């Protein structure tokens, strides 16, 4: 009988990030990323083989969608890596391959196992679910367990630009998305992490920074600015350091209750294609 196994392990040049390729029982492959952090070890897990969302800047979706992962297949990424590395995972982020809310029922079952003292025994406030903007599921998650953290891929300040970057915006636009985010923060009193990819001359202007601050006014949040990955896609180039710093300065100057804390995240694990948007199953 075939088993789910780790068939490849890559380590970044600084040794802080490791990428694992899993072969599932049906031959499909998914990736997980382990990152060393100040609180211990964080793992980024996949929830689908491929992704349906097909965001324009994301490498993962280019290979299409194959299937959802089962709750056990999501859990095994944590269990096997803990065993292989002889560590205890302290934080989990559902930001790997796939859109977690597009596999909602299986993700909920995984979350129940993850926080169970007899299961993975991970504190719910150390689990973050990332979404590209499935608004109905944001409401559902809030009612299911308000302790989980939420990350939202925003990436634009106008519907015109977000429509080009993220097809999901044509179903739920920025206004509808932020209304759901406000509901989440009001109900949970937790901060949302807004992820914002910085693309040169597309969404990184001073006007974008000012619009972003206005859009997020009243929402408990922080902003994670992510320079676009140089993944061979000619039309998307990262913002310059000057543009990044200017964007951060404008957000900081707005000082919305110090709730928006702009931080420029380095491209963690980029040398092993483990950075955001670079996860994809490899043909072995």
Helices and strands as residue ranges (DSSP letters): E 5-11, E 17-23, E 29-37, E 40-44, E 48-50, G 60-63, E 65-68, H 71-85, E 91-94, G 100-103, H 104-115, G 124-126, E 127-131, H 135-144, E 149-153, H 159-165, G 167-170, H 174-188, E 192-198, H 206-215, E 221-227, H 241-254, E 263-265, G 270-272
